[in-house]
């Protein structure tokens, strides 16, 4: 009996851990990839923290790394930023976050990357003007 209770407890623990890890995959990147660090922050939290200039700078640094990662892993793209200033792109992410505060910072950055992949002439100005 002692071993059966232990086995049931262990089985419950393993089941809980599997369920928890699946739930995390659903929230962050739908299980396809996971952003590390600041990218896992919900937009509403980043917006409140980015009122501090130092935290906004941290967002720009994270975005630089994210965009560099896209450049590194893309065989057909040299620079996904198309030479645009990273601070302009950070403001673009912030403006997108204001529209969808429940999303993650990495979701907003990913949307920008996808638009740029689809339209090689896509710029921040086009995004702001919604063209």
Residue pairs with C-beta under 8 A, 6 or more apart in sequence:
25 31
25 34
28 34
28 35
28 40
28 104
28 106
29 35
29 106
34 40
35 66
35 104
35 105
35 106
37 62
38 46
38 58
38 59
38 62
38 105
39 62
39 66
39 104
39 105
39 106
39 109
40 104
40 105
40 106
41 104
41 105
42 101
42 102
42 103
42 104
42 105
43 96
43 97
43 98
43 100
43 101
43 102
43 103
43 104
43 105
43 107
43 108
44 97
44 101
44 102
46 55
46 59
46 94
46 97
46 105
47 94
47 97
47 98
47 101
49 55
50 56
50 59
50 94
56 90
56 94
59 90
59 93
59 94
59 105
60 86
60 87
60 90
62 105
63 86
63 89
63 90
63 93
63 109
64 86
66 106
66 109
67 80
67 81
67 86
67 89
67 109
67 113
70 77
70 80
70 113
71 77
71 78
71 79
71 80
74 80
77 117
80 113
80 116
80 117
81 89
82 116
82 120
82 122
82 123
84 123
84 124
88 124
89 112
89 124
91 124
92 112
92 124
92 127
92 128
93 105
93 108
93 109
93 112
95 128
96 108
96 111
96 112
96 127
97 103
97 105
97 108
100 107
100 108
112 127
115 122
115 127
116 122
119 126
